[in-house]
Amino acid sequence: MYKSYSMELAGRNLTLETGKMSGLANGSVLVRYGDTTVLVNVTASKAPRDGIDFFPLSVDYEERLYSVGKIPGSFVKREGKPSDKAILVARAIDRPIRPLFPKDLRNDVCVNALVLSVDPDCSPEVAAQIGTSAALSISDIPFNGPTAAVSVGYVDGEIVINPTLEQRSRNRLNLTVAGTKEKVSMIEAGADEIPEDVMLEAIARGHEEIKKVAMFIEEMQKEVGKPKFTYDSCEVEHDFYEEVSAYAKDKMYEALQEKDKTIREENLEKLNEEVANYLQEKYPDDYEERVKQLGDAMYKLEKKTVRYMVLEEHKRVDGRAIDEIRPLSAEVDILPRVHGSALFSRGQTQVLSVVTLGTVADEQELDGLDEETEKRYIHHYNFPPYSVGEAKPSRGPGRREIGHGALAERALAPVIPSQEEFPYTIRVVSEVLSSNGSTSQGSICGSTLSLMAAGVPIKEPVAGISTGLVTDENDRNRYVMLTDIQGIEDFFGDMDFKVAGTKNGITAIQVDIKIDGLTLQIIKEAFERTRKARMYILDEVMLKAIPEPRKEISKYAPKIITYTIDPEKIKDVIGTGGKTINKIIADTGVKIDIEDDGRIFIASEDTIAAEKALKIIKDITMELEVGQVYEGRVTRIMNFGAFVEIAPGKEGLVHISKLAKERVEKVEDVVKEGDLIKVKVIEIDEQGRVNMRRELD
């Protein structure tokens, strides 16, 4: 049965429709926000997936270029694999909903958000997040929502909910907040050095709107929501867990006291073997059935032990205080010949960041739903299996790698100099060499150092740090916050709150949580913790490795000269069929890029060659002036005079009577083709013809 529900969100109409499309999905909602239209379908398998110890949720955000009136630019003219933007949106949809499914659910759940139409003033990403919550809420899939999401901007000193396209052009904050009526469950932000108090206010304002949308979805659920289906719980059997706990609880506590990750994992492997042997001796007849649950039971025991240590004893597995940062080190110029490099280490996490400087032609072209069509600052993050000691082949970047690379890119984008200040395309690659948590924040620190080493005049150095959280399951208001979490604290904790920024303010946030949400008090405390840690990392480690950006770029990087000409003269520089520009490139060995607005970028490792190319371009585009003296080459001899080329396309006539002070019988008596002579422009007639006189010493 078709139903439609409407409300106003940030001054625009939001409508949720159901019962008209996709009747075979467990839940389906068509979201209309302004003229933006997104269809969200959710489905679930009827039985749990065998042999897994996690909840198999998948989220796809599918962009269709017809939604913005474009035909794909690829050879096959159809959409291919998801763009990085689509993957990032899918991750943003996933994070706030995942904690709200039952912990023991192992049925496959799939969310598909299909973008059908895009109104630039109404974010399809926000529409997809709201539609996902609505579709899950009215479906028969067990889900403890609803959630909702909004975008928050900071325009001309004012906080704005779901900023329009025009407002986004003046925006200093790109913040997405998701949550339930009670708490905030996801924060994703890129910011232009926004102070912590302003950021907290923006999150609070966003949550106020979220409450309204969540209540709106609740009303919809009451009317058309299906009863939730029952499922087979995959929770480890209580009696079996209690037996394993009774035998291994103290041993687990001892095994976790080791600071070194590798040795600690060896301790846990030995303990697993010991418990397996115990079960085999005690239950020889049904050992095979019992051992199937051993992995889940030991994971649960390890998690409980780690959380007990933090919550009850304020003790961390590596012995640090709850607000203590792991040992730090940083150095630059690790690699020869690259344009910039740095190695940043935090405990057993180690990241190598490498900078490459390219020309304007190296900018990344974007074929998506946004108005953005190119990108000159690119950050890539690689997380190879060897970084965690695994023996697996590398298979290229996955969603996690794309997400972490985008986070580091957002963190550094506000401090990257403009193209006018620094006419280079900049690519940073962060190679994770060793991982024990917070590699994304390590890549931010390492990348800042490598950019400074490469001579990129960044506005301010950026550092990143992550805080964690362990809450009492019986009282969520009782918690312990941890500064600089390592891997085990991330796995078994309730929060990974990543914040990057300069001394002036925040440039990026990404928050992952495993509980139903965070209070504003927790968020405020996380900001205080991360700011204090950020200042320490900057002052005590990073700026001691390199205090400021180098004044010169690497000798191996291309030297770029910029010059601006009248756009009407671009055709003169290019020439017929590219003849003129190709000759300049062939003669000088430089690389030349020309923008439509008349900006010209000349790149070469040889400064002299670049200057030579610039002079040629200046000569081509210059306007000849009457009375000025130029040097030119004789190109043609006629019986009435000689034609002299001052620059490509700039030619004039020196009449035979103007070649010498005395009378000349034949032109060839005083000049011949190929001679370089000085000439003075004496006339430019109405037809543009240039008459000149030879200048003699």
Beta strands, then each sheet from edge to edge (+ up, - down):
strand 1: 3-9
strand 2: 12-18
strand 3: 27-33
strand 4: 36-48
strand 5: 57-63
strand 6: 107-117
strand 7: 148-155
strand 8: 158-161
strand 9: 173-179
strand 10: 184-194
strand 11: 328-332
strand 12: 340-346
strand 13: 349-358
strand 14: 364-365
strand 15: 374-375
strand 16: 377-382
strand 17: 425-434
strand 18: 463-472
strand 19: 475-483
strand 20: 495-501
strand 21: 506-513
strand 22: 559-564
strand 23: 591-594
strand 24: 599-604
strand 25: 629-638
strand 26: 641-647
strand 27: 650-655
strand 28: 676-684
strand 29: 690-694
sheet 1: 1+ 2- 3+ 4- 6+ 5+
sheet 2: 8+ 7- 9+ 10- 21+ 20- 18+ 19-
sheet 3: 11+ 12- 13+ 17- 16-
sheet 4: 14+ 15-
sheet 5: 22+ 24- 23+
sheet 6: 25+ 26- 27+ 29+ 28- 25+
end
